[in-house]
Amino acid sequence: MARKKTDQEADIQFEEAMKRLEEVVNRLEEGEIPLEEAIQLYQEGVTLSRICGQKLDAIEAKITQLIEEDGQLKQKPFRVEGEI
């Protein structure tokens, strides 16, 4: 069963999520925080990481390449080299 997105997850921009994820990681790396706060930050970080991944996947699905074949421009789905 798919998990329903919260309003915050649906509204957050990629750059905003990435910036917050960096803040969370930095905070956790400091290591001078209570266990309960560390667990909350870890959970937030996992959620932010998932949000960033989903947003990147959605953007990648929308990108197309224009290639020239037989003198005509054609659209082709964008694929990263080495991807299947």
mmCIF file of the N, C-alpha and C atoms, coordinates in Angstrom:
data_MODEL
# 
_entry.id   MODEL 
# 
loop_
_atom_site.group_PDB 
_atom_site.id 
_atom_site.type_symbol 
_atom_site.label_atom_id 
_atom_site.label_alt_id 
_atom_site.label_comp_id 
_atom_site.label_asym_id 
_atom_site.label_entity_id 
_atom_site.label_seq_id 
_atom_site.pdbx_PDB_ins_code 
_atom_site.Cartn_x 
_atom_site.Cartn_y 
_atom_site.Cartn_z 
_atom_site.occupancy 
_atom_site.B_iso_or_equiv 
_atom_site.pdbx_formal_charge 
_atom_site.auth_seq_id 
_atom_site.auth_comp_id 
_atom_site.auth_asym_id 
_atom_site.auth_atom_id 
_atom_site.pdbx_PDB_model_num 
ATOM 1   N N  . MET A 1 1  ? 0.838  -1.184 0.000   1.00 0.00 ? 1  MET A N  1 
ATOM 2   C CA . MET A 1 1  ? 0.000  0.000  0.000   1.00 0.00 ? 1  MET A CA 1 
ATOM 3   C C  . MET A 1 1  ? 0.884  1.250  0.000   1.00 0.00 ? 1  MET A C  1 
ATOM 4   N N  . ALA A 1 2  ? 0.630  2.157  -0.943  1.00 0.00 ? 2  ALA A N  1 
ATOM 5   C CA . ALA A 1 2  ? 1.430  3.376  -1.068  1.00 0.00 ? 2  ALA A CA 1 
ATOM 6   C C  . ALA A 1 2  ? 1.096  4.341  0.063   1.00 0.00 ? 2  ALA A C  1 
ATOM 7   N N  . ARG A 1 3  ? 2.131  5.003  0.563   1.00 0.00 ? 3  ARG A N  1 
ATOM 8   C CA . ARG A 1 3  ? 1.957  5.978  1.622   1.00 0.00 ? 3  ARG A CA 1 
ATOM 9   C C  . ARG A 1 3  ? 1.472  7.283  1.025   1.00 0.00 ? 3  ARG A C  1 
ATOM 10  N N  . LYS A 1 4  ? 0.501  7.921  1.665   1.00 0.00 ? 4  LYS A N  1 
ATOM 11  C CA . LYS A 1 4  ? -0.054 9.188  1.187   1.00 0.00 ? 4  LYS A CA 1 
ATOM 12  C C  . LYS A 1 4  ? 0.893  10.325 1.555   1.00 0.00 ? 4  LYS A C  1 
ATOM 13  N N  . LYS A 1 5  ? 1.137  11.226 0.595   1.00 0.00 ? 5  LYS A N  1 
ATOM 14  C CA . LYS A 1 5  ? 1.990  12.384 0.851   1.00 0.00 ? 5  LYS A CA 1 
ATOM 15  C C  . LYS A 1 5  ? 1.275  13.369 1.755   1.00 0.00 ? 5  LYS A C  1 
ATOM 16  N N  . THR A 1 6  ? 2.036  13.962 2.679   1.00 0.00 ? 6  THR A N  1 
ATOM 17  C CA . THR A 1 6  ? 1.465  15.015 3.502   1.00 0.00 ? 6  THR A CA 1 
ATOM 18  C C  . THR A 1 6  ? 1.459  16.306 2.697   1.00 0.00 ? 6  THR A C  1 
ATOM 19  N N  . ASP A 1 7  ? 0.709  17.294 3.160   1.00 0.00 ? 7  ASP A N  1 
ATOM 20  C CA . ASP A 1 7  ? 0.673  18.597 2.468   1.00 0.00 ? 7  ASP A CA 1 
ATOM 21  C C  . ASP A 1 7  ? 2.066  19.201 2.390   1.00 0.00 ? 7  ASP A C  1 
ATOM 22  N N  . GLN A 1 8  ? 2.850  19.051 3.470   1.00 0.00 ? 8  GLN A N  1 
ATOM 23  C CA . GLN A 1 8  ? 4.203  19.613 3.491   1.00 0.00 ? 8  GLN A CA 1 
ATOM 24  C C  . GLN A 1 8  ? 5.062  18.947 2.420   1.00 0.00 ? 8  GLN A C  1 
ATOM 25  N N  . GLU A 1 9  ? 4.966  17.638 2.282   1.00 0.00 ? 9  GLU A N  1 
ATOM 26  C CA . GLU A 1 9  ? 5.757  16.919 1.286   1.00 0.00 ? 9  GLU A CA 1 
ATOM 27  C C  . GLU A 1 9  ? 5.377  17.334 -0.124  1.00 0.00 ? 9  GLU A C  1 
ATOM 28  N N  . ALA A 1 10 ? 4.104  17.547 -0.369  1.00 0.00 ? 10 ALA A N  1 
ATOM 29  C CA . ALA A 1 10 ? 3.645  17.915 -1.706  1.00 0.00 ? 10 ALA A CA 1 
ATOM 30  C C  . ALA A 1 10 ? 4.060  19.339 -2.067  1.00 0.00 ? 10 ALA A C  1 
ATOM 31  N N  . ASP A 1 11 ? 4.141  20.223 -1.077  1.00 0.00 ? 11 ASP A N  1 
ATOM 32  C CA . ASP A 1 11 ? 4.412  21.637 -1.329  1.00 0.00 ? 11 ASP A CA 1 
ATOM 33  C C  . ASP A 1 11 ? 5.890  22.007 -1.333  1.00 0.00 ? 11 ASP A C  1 
ATOM 34  N N  . ILE A 1 12 ? 6.726  21.216 -0.717  1.00 0.00 ? 12 ILE A N  1 
ATOM 35  C CA . ILE A 1 12 ? 8.133  21.590 -0.567  1.00 0.00 ? 12 ILE A CA 1 
ATOM 36  C C  . ILE A 1 12 ? 8.856  21.508 -1.921  1.00 0.00 ? 12 ILE A C  1 
ATOM 37  N N  . GLN A 1 13 ? 9.655  22.518 -2.192  1.00 0.00 ? 13 GLN A N  1 
ATOM 38  C CA . GLN A 1 13 ? 10.458 22.563 -3.414  1.00 0.00 ? 13 GLN A CA 1 
ATOM 39  C C  . GLN A 1 13 ? 11.715 21.715 -3.222  1.00 0.00 ? 13 GLN A C  1 
ATOM 40  N N  . PHE A 1 14 ? 12.263 21.208 -4.317  1.00 0.00 ? 14 PHE A N  1 
ATOM 41  C CA . PHE A 1 14 ? 13.455 20.361 -4.252  1.00 0.00 ? 14 PHE A CA 1 
ATOM 42  C C  . PHE A 1 14 ? 14.590 21.070 -3.511  1.00 0.00 ? 14 PHE A C  1 
ATOM 43  N N  . GLU A 1 15 ? 14.877 22.303 -3.901  1.00 0.00 ? 15 GLU A N  1 
ATOM 44  C CA . GLU A 1 15 ? 15.999 23.033 -3.313  1.00 0.00 ? 15 GLU A CA 1 
ATOM 45  C C  . GLU A 1 15 ? 15.807 23.224 -1.808  1.00 0.00 ? 15 GLU A C  1 
ATOM 46  N N  . GLU A 1 16 ? 14.571 23.483 -1.416  1.00 0.00 ? 16 GLU A N  1 
ATOM 47  C CA . GLU A 1 16 ? 14.244 23.667 -0.005  1.00 0.00 ? 16 GLU A CA 1 
ATOM 48  C C  . GLU A 1 16 ? 14.457 22.355 0.766   1.00 0.00 ? 16 GLU A C  1 
ATOM 49  N N  . ALA A 1 17 ? 14.001 21.244 0.195   1.00 0.00 ? 17 ALA A N  1 
ATOM 50  C CA . ALA A 1 17 ? 14.165 19.939 0.833   1.00 0.00 ? 17 ALA A CA 1 
ATOM 51  C C  . ALA A 1 17 ? 15.644 19.577 0.939   1.00 0.00 ? 17 ALA A C  1 
ATOM 52  N N  . MET A 1 18 ? 16.404 19.861 -0.121  1.00 0.00 ? 18 MET A N  1 
ATOM 53  C CA . MET A 1 18 ? 17.828 19.537 -0.125  1.00 0.00 ? 18 MET A CA 1 
ATOM 54  C C  . MET A 1 18 ? 18.582 20.365 0.916   1.00 0.00 ? 18 MET A C  1 
ATOM 55  N N  . LYS A 1 19 ? 18.237 21.650 1.019   1.00 0.00 ? 19 LYS A N  1 
ATOM 56  C CA . LYS A 1 19 ? 18.891 22.518 2.006   1.00 0.00 ? 19 LYS A CA 1 
ATOM 57  C C  . LYS A 1 19 ? 18.607 22.018 3.424   1.00 0.00 ? 19 LYS A C  1 
ATOM 58  N N  . ARG A 1 20 ? 17.348 21.663 3.692   1.00 0.00 ? 20 ARG A N  1 
ATOM 59  C CA . ARG A 1 20 ? 16.990 21.161 5.024   1.00 0.00 ? 20 ARG A CA 1 
ATOM 60  C C  . ARG A 1 20 ? 17.681 19.830 5.299   1.00 0.00 ? 20 ARG A C  1 
ATOM 61  N N  . LEU A 1 21 ? 17.781 18.974 4.278   1.00 0.00 ? 21 LEU A N  1 
ATOM 62  C CA . LEU A 1 21 ? 18.463 17.693 4.450   1.00 0.00 ? 21 LEU A CA 1 
ATOM 63  C C  . LEU A 1 21 ? 19.932 17.914 4.823   1.00 0.00 ? 21 LEU A C  1 
ATOM 64  N N  . GLU A 1 22 ? 20.574 18.873 4.190   1.00 0.00 ? 22 GLU A N  1 
ATOM 65  C CA . GLU A 1 22 ? 21.968 19.190 4.529   1.00 0.00 ? 22 GLU A CA 1 
ATOM 66  C C  . GLU A 1 22 ? 22.083 19.673 5.977   1.00 0.00 ? 22 GLU A C  1 
ATOM 67  N N  . GLU A 1 23 ? 21.110 20.484 6.412   1.00 0.00 ? 23 GLU A N  1 
ATOM 68  C CA . GLU A 1 23 ? 21.113 20.958 7.801   1.00 0.00 ? 23 GLU A CA 1 
ATOM 69  C C  . GLU A 1 23 ? 20.965 19.793 8.773   1.00 0.00 ? 23 GLU A C  1 
ATOM 70  N N  . VAL A 1 24 ? 20.064 18.862 8.447   1.00 0.00 ? 24 VAL A N  1 
ATOM 71  C CA . VAL A 1 24 ? 19.830 17.691 9.298   1.00 0.00 ? 24 VAL A CA 1 
ATOM 72  C C  . VAL A 1 24 ? 21.102 16.848 9.394   1.00 0.00 ? 24 VAL A C  1 
ATOM 73  N N  . VAL A 1 25 ? 21.733 16.602 8.249   1.00 0.00 ? 25 VAL A N  1 
ATOM 74  C CA . VAL A 1 25 ? 22.954 15.791 8.227   1.00 0.00 ? 25 VAL A CA 1 
ATOM 75  C C  . VAL A 1 25 ? 24.045 16.468 9.055   1.00 0.00 ? 25 VAL A C  1 
ATOM 76  N N  . ASN A 1 26 ? 24.218 17.765 8.881   1.00 0.00 ? 26 ASN A N  1 
ATOM 77  C CA . ASN A 1 26 ? 25.234 18.489 9.651   1.00 0.00 ? 26 ASN A CA 1 
ATOM 78  C C  . ASN A 1 26 ? 24.970 18.387 11.145  1.00 0.00 ? 26 ASN A C  1 
ATOM 79  N N  . ARG A 1 27 ? 23.730 18.535 11.516  1.00 0.00 ? 27 ARG A N  1 
ATOM 80  C CA . ARG A 1 27 ? 23.348 18.441 12.933  1.00 0.00 ? 27 ARG A CA 1 
ATOM 81  C C  . ARG A 1 27 ? 23.655 17.064 13.499  1.00 0.00 ? 27 ARG A C  1 
ATOM 82  N N  . LEU A 1 28 ? 23.324 16.018 12.723  1.00 0.00 ? 28 LEU A N  1 
ATOM 83  C CA . LEU A 1 28 ? 23.584 14.651 13.178  1.00 0.00 ? 28 LEU A CA 1 
ATOM 84  C C  . LEU A 1 28 ? 25.083 14.366 13.254  1.00 0.00 ? 28 LEU A C  1 
ATOM 85  N N  . GLU A 1 29 ? 25.850 14.921 12.329  1.00 0.00 ? 29 GLU A N  1 
ATOM 86  C CA . GLU A 1 29 ? 27.291 14.699 12.324  1.00 0.00 ? 29 GLU A CA 1 
ATOM 87  C C  . GLU A 1 29 ? 27.989 15.365 13.508  1.00 0.00 ? 29 GLU A C  1 
ATOM 88  N N  . GLU A 1 30 ? 27.382 16.438 14.028  1.00 0.00 ? 30 GLU A N  1 
ATOM 89  C CA . GLU A 1 30 ? 27.956 17.104 15.199  1.00 0.00 ? 30 GLU A CA 1 
ATOM 90  C C  . GLU A 1 30 ? 27.994 16.147 16.387  1.00 0.00 ? 30 GLU A C  1 
ATOM 91  N N  . GLY A 1 31 ? 26.954 15.321 16.505  1.00 0.00 ? 31 GLY A N  1 
ATOM 92  C CA . GLY A 1 31 ? 26.926 14.294 17.530  1.00 0.00 ? 31 GLY A CA 1 
ATOM 93  C C  . GLY A 1 31 ? 26.648 14.751 18.945  1.00 0.00 ? 31 GLY A C  1 
ATOM 94  N N  . GLU A 1 32 ? 26.424 16.010 19.174  1.00 0.00 ? 32 GLU A N  1 
ATOM 95  C CA . GLU A 1 32 ? 26.216 16.529 20.524  1.00 0.00 ? 32 GLU A CA 1 
ATOM 96  C C  . GLU A 1 32 ? 24.736 16.834 20.782  1.00 0.00 ? 32 GLU A C  1 
ATOM 97  N N  . ILE A 1 33 ? 23.848 15.925 20.391  1.00 0.00 ? 33 ILE A N  1 
ATOM 98  C CA . ILE A 1 33 ? 22.411 16.139 20.589  1.00 0.00 ? 33 ILE A CA 1 
ATOM 99  C C  . ILE A 1 33 ? 21.818 14.940 21.326  1.00 0.00 ? 33 ILE A C  1 
ATOM 100 N N  . PRO A 1 34 ? 20.735 15.182 22.062  1.00 0.00 ? 34 PRO A N  1 
ATOM 101 C CA . PRO A 1 34 ? 20.094 14.080 22.787  1.00 0.00 ? 34 PRO A CA 1 
ATOM 102 C C  . PRO A 1 34 ? 19.575 13.005 21.821  1.00 0.00 ? 34 PRO A C  1 
ATOM 103 N N  . LEU A 1 35 ? 19.516 11.778 22.304  1.00 0.00 ? 35 LEU A N  1 
ATOM 104 C CA . LEU A 1 35 ? 19.114 10.640 21.490  1.00 0.00 ? 35 LEU A CA 1 
ATOM 105 C C  . LEU A 1 35 ? 17.752 10.848 20.835  1.00 0.00 ? 35 LEU A C  1 
ATOM 106 N N  . GLU A 1 36 ? 16.775 11.347 21.583  1.00 0.00 ? 36 GLU A N  1 
ATOM 107 C CA . GLU A 1 36 ? 15.435 11.542 21.037  1.00 0.00 ? 36 GLU A CA 1 
ATOM 108 C C  . GLU A 1 36 ? 15.443 12.522 19.862  1.00 0.00 ? 36 GLU A C  1 
ATOM 109 N N  . GLU A 1 37 ? 16.196 13.595 19.999  1.00 0.00 ? 37 GLU A N  1 
ATOM 110 C CA . GLU A 1 37 ? 16.309 14.580 18.925  1.00 0.00 ? 37 GLU A CA 1 
ATOM 111 C C  . GLU A 1 37 ? 17.027 13.976 17.722  1.00 0.00 ? 37 GLU A C  1 
ATOM 112 N N  . ALA A 1 38 ? 18.055 13.175 17.982  1.00 0.00 ? 38 ALA A N  1 
ATOM 113 C CA . ALA A 1 38 ? 18.786 12.524 16.896  1.00 0.00 ? 38 ALA A CA 1 
ATOM 114 C C  . ALA A 1 38 ? 17.866 11.590 16.116  1.00 0.00 ? 38 ALA A C  1 
ATOM 115 N N  . ILE A 1 39 ? 17.018 10.864 16.807  1.00 0.00 ? 39 ILE A N  1 
ATOM 116 C CA . ILE A 1 39 ? 16.075 9.954  16.135  1.00 0.00 ? 39 ILE A CA 1 
ATOM 117 C C  . ILE A 1 39 ? 15.091 10.749 15.291  1.00 0.00 ? 39 ILE A C  1 
ATOM 118 N N  . GLN A 1 40 ? 14.576 11.844 15.829  1.00 0.00 ? 40 GLN A N  1 
ATOM 119 C CA . GLN A 1 40 ? 13.648 12.687 15.065  1.00 0.00 ? 40 GLN A CA 1 
ATOM 120 C C  . GLN A 1 40 ? 14.327 13.265 13.826  1.00 0.00 ? 40 GLN A C  1 
ATOM 121 N N  . LEU A 1 41 ? 15.554 13.732 13.991  1.00 0.00 ? 41 LEU A N  1 
ATOM 122 C CA . LEU A 1 41 ? 16.293 14.285 12.856  1.00 0.00 ? 41 LEU A CA 1 
ATOM 123 C C  . LEU A 1 41 ? 16.564 13.212 11.805  1.00 0.00 ? 41 LEU A C  1 
ATOM 124 N N  . TYR A 1 42 ? 16.918 12.018 12.264  1.00 0.00 ? 42 TYR A N  1 
ATOM 125 C CA . TYR A 1 42 ? 17.162 10.917 11.331  1.00 0.00 ? 42 TYR A CA 1 
ATOM 126 C C  . TYR A 1 42 ? 15.900 10.615 10.520  1.00 0.00 ? 42 TYR A C  1 
ATOM 127 N N  . GLN A 1 43 ? 14.764 10.534 11.204  1.00 0.00 ? 43 GLN A N  1 
ATOM 128 C CA . GLN A 1 43 ? 13.499 10.267 10.508  1.00 0.00 ? 43 GLN A CA 1 
ATOM 129 C C  . GLN A 1 43 ? 13.165 11.377 9.514   1.00 0.00 ? 43 GLN A C  1 
ATOM 130 N N  . GLU A 1 44 ? 13.394 12.614 9.919   1.00 0.00 ? 44 GLU A N  1 
ATOM 131 C CA . GLU A 1 44 ? 13.165 13.739 9.011   1.00 0.00 ? 44 GLU A CA 1 
ATOM 132 C C  . GLU A 1 44 ? 14.092 13.642 7.800   1.00 0.00 ? 44 GLU A C  1 
ATOM 133 N N  . GLY A 1 45 ? 15.348 13.273 8.043   1.00 0.00 ? 45 GLY A N  1 
ATOM 134 C CA . GLY A 1 45 ? 16.308 13.127 6.964   1.00 0.00 ? 45 GLY A CA 1 
ATOM 135 C C  . GLY A 1 45 ? 15.906 12.048 5.972   1.00 0.00 ? 45 GLY A C  1 
ATOM 136 N N  . VAL A 1 46 ? 15.410 10.935 6.463   1.00 0.00 ? 46 VAL A N  1 
ATOM 137 C CA . VAL A 1 46 ? 14.953 9.855  5.582   1.00 0.00 ? 46 VAL A CA 1 
ATOM 138 C C  . VAL A 1 46 ? 13.790 10.342 4.726   1.00 0.00 ? 46 VAL A C  1 
ATOM 139 N N  . THR A 1 47 ? 12.856 11.055 5.333   1.00 0.00 ? 47 THR A N  1 
ATOM 140 C CA . THR A 1 47 ? 11.712 11.591 4.596   1.00 0.00 ? 47 THR A CA 1 
ATOM 141 C C  . THR A 1 47 ? 12.171 12.590 3.533   1.00 0.00 ? 47 THR A C  1 
ATOM 142 N N  . LEU A 1 48 ? 13.064 13.492 3.908   1.00 0.00 ? 48 LEU A N  1 
ATOM 143 C CA . LEU A 1 48 ? 13.573 14.486 2.956   1.00 0.00 ? 48 LEU A CA 1 
ATOM 144 C C  . LEU A 1 48 ? 14.332 13.827 1.807   1.00 0.00 ? 48 LEU A C  1 
ATOM 145 N N  . SER A 1 49 ? 15.099 12.810 2.113   1.00 0.00 ? 49 SER A N  1 
ATOM 146 C CA . SER A 1 49 ? 15.836 12.082 1.078   1.00 0.00 ? 49 SER A CA 1 
ATOM 147 C C  . SER A 1 49 ? 14.873 11.425 0.087   1.00 0.00 ? 49 SER A C  1 
ATOM 148 N N  . ARG A 1 50 ? 13.807 10.835 0.611   1.00 0.00 ? 50 ARG A N  1 
ATOM 149 C CA . ARG A 1 50 ? 12.798 10.210 -0.248  1.00 0.00 ? 50 ARG A CA 1 
ATOM 150 C C  . ARG A 1 50 ? 12.107 11.259 -1.120  1.00 0.00 ? 50 ARG A C  1 
ATOM 151 N N  . ILE A 1 51 ? 11.776 12.399 -0.543  1.00 0.00 ? 51 ILE A N  1 
ATOM 152 C CA . ILE A 1 51 ? 11.130 13.484 -1.294  1.00 0.00 ? 51 ILE A CA 1 
ATOM 153 C C  . ILE A 1 51 ? 12.044 13.951 -2.433  1.00 0.00 ? 51 ILE A C  1 
ATOM 154 N N  . CYS A 1 52 ? 13.319 14.172 -2.131  1.00 0.00 ? 52 CYS A N  1 
ATOM 155 C CA . CYS A 1 52 ? 14.268 14.621 -3.162  1.00 0.00 ? 52 CYS A CA 1 
ATOM 156 C C  . CYS A 1 52 ? 14.369 13.582 -4.277  1.00 0.00 ? 52 CYS A C  1 
ATOM 157 N N  . GLY A 1 53 ? 14.452 12.322 -3.916  1.00 0.00 ? 53 GLY A N  1 
ATOM 158 C CA . GLY A 1 53 ? 14.535 11.260 -4.916  1.00 0.00 ? 53 GLY A CA 1 
ATOM 159 C C  . GLY A 1 53 ? 13.309 11.211 -5.805  1.00 0.00 ? 53 GLY A C  1 
ATOM 160 N N  . GLN A 1 54 ? 12.129 11.350 -5.200  1.00 0.00 ? 54 GLN A N  1 
ATOM 161 C CA . GLN A 1 54 ? 10.889 11.330 -5.979  1.00 0.00 ? 54 GLN A CA 1 
ATOM 162 C C  . GLN A 1 54 ? 10.812 12.519 -6.925  1.00 0.00 ? 54 GLN A C  1 
ATOM 163 N N  . LYS A 1 55 ? 11.216 13.684 -6.441  1.00 0.00 ? 55 LYS A N  1 
ATOM 164 C CA . LYS A 1 55 ? 11.171 14.877 -7.292  1.00 0.00 ? 55 LYS A CA 1 
ATOM 165 C C  . LYS A 1 55 ? 12.148 14.750 -8.455  1.00 0.00 ? 55 LYS A C  1 
ATOM 166 N N  . LEU A 1 56 ? 13.338 14.205 -8.209  1.00 0.00 ? 56 LEU A N  1 
ATOM 167 C CA . LEU A 1 56 ? 14.310 14.004 -9.286  1.00 0.00 ? 56 LEU A CA 1 
ATOM 168 C C  . LEU A 1 56 ? 13.790 12.986 -10.305 1.00 0.00 ? 56 LEU A C  1 
ATOM 169 N N  . ASP A 1 57 ? 13.169 11.915 -9.821  1.00 0.00 ? 57 ASP A N  1 
ATOM 170 C CA . ASP A 1 57 ? 12.595 10.913 -10.730 1.00 0.00 ? 57 ASP A CA 1 
ATOM 171 C C  . ASP A 1 57 ? 11.512 11.531 -11.609 1.00 0.00 ? 57 ASP A C  1 
ATOM 172 N N  . ALA A 1 58 ? 10.665 12.371 -11.014 1.00 0.00 ? 58 ALA A N  1 
ATOM 173 C CA . ALA A 1 58 ? 9.594  13.014 -11.771 1.00 0.00 ? 58 ALA A CA 1 
ATOM 174 C C  . ALA A 1 58 ? 10.149 13.959 -12.828 1.00 0.00 ? 58 ALA A C  1 
ATOM 175 N N  . ILE A 1 59 ? 11.184 14.701 -12.471 1.00 0.00 ? 59 ILE A N  1 
ATOM 176 C CA . ILE A 1 59 ? 11.798 15.626 -13.422 1.00 0.00 ? 59 ILE A CA 1 
ATOM 177 C C  . ILE A 1 59 ? 12.459 14.851 -14.554 1.00 0.00 ? 59 ILE A C  1 
ATOM 178 N N  . GLU A 1 60 ? 13.167 13.788 -14.221 1.00 0.00 ? 60 GLU A N  1 
ATOM 179 C CA . GLU A 1 60 ? 13.836 12.979 -15.242 1.00 0.00 ? 60 GLU A CA 1 
ATOM 180 C C  . GLU A 1 60 ? 12.822 12.399 -16.224 1.00 0.00 ? 60 GLU A C  1 
ATOM 181 N N  . ALA A 1 61 ? 11.668 12.007 -15.724 1.00 0.00 ? 61 ALA A N  1 
ATOM 182 C CA . ALA A 1 61 ? 10.637 11.440 -16.595 1.00 0.00 ? 61 ALA A CA 1 
ATOM 183 C C  . ALA A 1 61 ? 10.097 12.471 -17.583 1.00 0.00 ? 61 ALA A C  1 
ATOM 184 N N  . LYS A 1 62 ? 10.190 13.749 -17.247 1.00 0.00 ? 62 LYS A N  1 
ATOM 185 C CA . LYS A 1 62 ? 9.662  14.807 -18.110 1.00 0.00 ? 62 LYS A CA 1 
ATOM 186 C C  . LYS A 1 62 ? 10.664 15.279 -19.159 1.00 0.00 ? 62 LYS A C  1 
ATOM 187 N N  . ILE A 1 63 ? 11.935 15.031 -18.926 1.00 0.00 ? 63 ILE A N  1 
ATOM 188 C CA . ILE A 1 63 ? 12.972 15.545 -19.825 1.00 0.00 ? 63 ILE A CA 1 
ATOM 189 C C  . ILE A 1 63 ? 13.022 14.697 -21.088 1.00 0.00 ? 63 ILE A C  1 
ATOM 190 N N  . THR A 1 64 ? 13.081 15.373 -22.217 1.00 0.00 ? 64 THR A N  1 
ATOM 191 C CA . THR A 1 64 ? 13.251 14.678 -23.493 1.00 0.00 ? 64 THR A CA 1 
ATOM 192 C C  . THR A 1 64 ? 14.433 15.285 -24.225 1.00 0.00 ? 64 THR A C  1 
ATOM 193 N N  . GLN A 1 65 ? 14.996 14.502 -25.093 1.00 0.00 ? 65 GLN A N  1 
ATOM 194 C CA . GLN A 1 65 ? 16.097 14.976 -25.917 1.00 0.00 ? 65 GLN A CA 1 
ATOM 195 C C  . GLN A 1 65 ? 15.559 15.233 -27.312 1.00 0.00 ? 65 GLN A C  1 
ATOM 196 N N  . LEU A 1 66 ? 16.070 16.257 -27.937 1.00 0.00 ? 66 LEU A N  1 
ATOM 197 C CA . LEU A 1 66 ? 15.791 16.481 -29.343 1.00 0.00 ? 66 LEU A CA 1 
ATOM 198 C C  . LEU A 1 66 ? 16.992 15.959 -30.114 1.00 0.00 ? 66 LEU A C  1 
ATOM 199 N N  . ILE A 1 67 ? 16.736 15.007 -30.981 1.00 0.00 ? 67 ILE A N  1 
ATOM 200 C CA . ILE A 1 67 ? 17.816 14.453 -31.782 1.00 0.00 ? 67 ILE A CA 1 
ATOM 201 C C  . ILE A 1 67 ? 17.468 14.611 -33.254 1.00 0.00 ? 67 ILE A C  1 
ATOM 202 N N  . GLU A 1 68 ? 18.506 14.658 -34.059 1.00 0.00 ? 68 GLU A N  1 
ATOM 203 C CA . GLU A 1 68 ? 18.281 14.786 -35.491 1.00 0.00 ? 68 GLU A CA 1 
ATOM 204 C C  . GLU A 1 68 ? 18.470 13.410 -36.124 1.00 0.00 ? 68 GLU A C  1 
ATOM 205 N N  . GLU A 1 69 ? 17.440 12.944 -36.798 1.00 0.00 ? 69 GLU A N  1 
ATOM 206 C CA . GLU A 1 69 ? 17.482 11.678 -37.526 1.00 0.00 ? 69 GLU A CA 1 
ATOM 207 C C  . GLU A 1 69 ? 16.944 11.917 -38.924 1.00 0.00 ? 69 GLU A C  1 
ATOM 208 N N  . ASP A 1 70 ? 17.682 11.511 -39.909 1.00 0.00 ? 70 ASP A N  1 
ATOM 209 C CA . ASP A 1 70 ? 17.249 11.639 -41.302 1.00 0.00 ? 70 ASP A CA 1 
ATOM 210 C C  . ASP A 1 70 ? 16.830 13.069 -41.637 1.00 0.00 ? 70 ASP A C  1 
ATOM 211 N N  . GLY A 1 71 ? 17.575 14.058 -41.115 1.00 0.00 ? 71 GLY A N  1 
ATOM 212 C CA . GLY A 1 71 ? 17.291 15.444 -41.424 1.00 0.00 ? 71 GLY A CA 1 
ATOM 213 C C  . GLY A 1 71 ? 16.105 16.037 -40.683 1.00 0.00 ? 71 GLY A C  1 
ATOM 214 N N  . GLN A 1 72 ? 15.505 15.277 -39.757 1.00 0.00 ? 72 GLN A N  1 
ATOM 215 C CA . GLN A 1 72 ? 14.355 15.784 -38.998 1.00 0.00 ? 72 GLN A CA 1 
ATOM 216 C C  . GLN A 1 72 ? 14.656 15.721 -37.508 1.00 0.00 ? 72 GLN A C  1 
ATOM 217 N N  . LEU A 1 73 ? 14.088 16.691 -36.766 1.00 0.00 ? 73 LEU A N  1 
ATOM 218 C CA . LEU A 1 73 ? 14.221 16.665 -35.311 1.00 0.00 ? 73 LEU A CA 1 
ATOM 219 C C  . LEU A 1 73 ? 13.157 15.746 -34.735 1.00 0.00 ? 73 LEU A C  1 
ATOM 220 N N  . LYS A 1 74 ? 13.581 14.869 -33.839 1.00 0.00 ? 74 LYS A N  1 
ATOM 221 C CA . LYS A 1 74 ? 12.655 13.942 -33.186 1.00 0.00 ? 74 LYS A CA 1 
ATOM 222 C C  . LYS A 1 74 ? 12.899 13.988 -31.694 1.00 0.00 ? 74 LYS A C  1 
ATOM 223 N N  . GLN A 1 75 ? 11.832 13.733 -30.938 1.00 0.00 ? 75 GLN A N  1 
ATOM 224 C CA . GLN A 1 75 ? 11.957 13.682 -29.482 1.00 0.00 ? 75 GLN A CA 1 
ATOM 225 C C  . GLN A 1 75 ? 12.249 12.252 -29.055 1.00 0.00 ? 75 GLN A C  1 
ATOM 226 N N  . LYS A 1 76 ? 13.119 12.136 -28.068 1.00 0.00 ? 76 LYS A N  1 
ATOM 227 C CA . LYS A 1 76 ? 13.491 10.835 -27.544 1.00 0.00 ? 76 LYS A CA 1 
ATOM 228 C C  . LYS A 1 76 ? 13.577 10.980 -26.025 1.00 0.00 ? 76 LYS A C  1 
ATOM 229 N N  . PRO A 1 77 ? 13.088 10.007 -25.245 1.00 0.00 ? 77 PRO A N  1 
ATOM 230 C CA . PRO A 1 77 ? 13.214 10.109 -23.783 1.00 0.00 ? 77 PRO A CA 1 
ATOM 231 C C  . PRO A 1 77 ? 14.665 10.247 -23.371 1.00 0.00 ? 77 PRO A C  1 
ATOM 232 N N  . PHE A 1 78 ? 14.892 11.089 -22.391 1.00 0.00 ? 78 PHE A N  1 
ATOM 233 C CA . PHE A 1 78 ? 16.238 11.323 -21.889 1.00 0.00 ? 78 PHE A CA 1 
ATOM 234 C C  . PHE A 1 78 ? 16.700 10.121 -21.077 1.00 0.00 ? 78 PHE A C  1 
ATOM 235 N N  . ARG A 1 79 ? 17.870 9.627  -21.341 1.00 0.00 ? 79 ARG A N  1 
ATOM 236 C CA . ARG A 1 79 ? 18.455 8.538  -20.574 1.00 0.00 ? 79 ARG A CA 1 
ATOM 237 C C  . ARG A 1 79 ? 19.884 8.917  -20.202 1.00 0.00 ? 79 ARG A C  1 
ATOM 238 N N  . VAL A 1 80 ? 20.254 8.647  -18.970 1.00 0.00 ? 80 VAL A N  1 
ATOM 239 C CA . VAL A 1 80 ? 21.605 8.885  -18.511 1.00 0.00 ? 80 VAL A CA 1 
ATOM 240 C C  . VAL A 1 80 ? 22.469 7.744  -19.036 1.00 0.00 ? 80 VAL A C  1 
ATOM 241 N N  . GLU A 1 81 ? 23.682 8.063  -19.503 1.00 0.00 ? 81 GLU A N  1 
ATOM 242 C CA . GLU A 1 81 ? 24.570 7.028  -20.015 1.00 0.00 ? 81 GLU A CA 1 
ATOM 243 C C  . GLU A 1 81 ? 24.792 5.966  -18.959 1.00 0.00 ? 81 GLU A C  1 
ATOM 244 N N  . GLY A 1 82 ? 24.800 4.717  -19.387 1.00 0.00 ? 82 GLY A N  1 
ATOM 245 C CA . GLY A 1 82 ? 24.995 3.597  -18.473 1.00 0.00 ? 82 GLY A CA 1 
ATOM 246 C C  . GLY A 1 82 ? 23.711 3.093  -17.848 1.00 0.00 ? 82 GLY A C  1 
ATOM 247 N N  . GLU A 1 83 ? 22.617 3.785  -18.077 1.00 0.00 ? 83 GLU A N  1 
ATOM 248 C CA . GLU A 1 83 ? 21.321 3.379  -17.543 1.00 0.00 ? 83 GLU A CA 1 
ATOM 249 C C  . GLU A 1 83 ? 20.695 2.362  -18.482 1.00 0.00 ? 83 GLU A C  1 
ATOM 250 N N  . ILE A 1 84 ? 19.984 1.425  -17.931 1.00 0.00 ? 84 ILE A N  1 
ATOM 251 C CA . ILE A 1 84 ? 19.330 0.394  -18.740 1.00 0.00 ? 84 ILE A CA 1 
ATOM 252 C C  . ILE A 1 84 ? 18.045 0.904  -19.337 1.00 0.00 ? 84 ILE A C  1 
# 
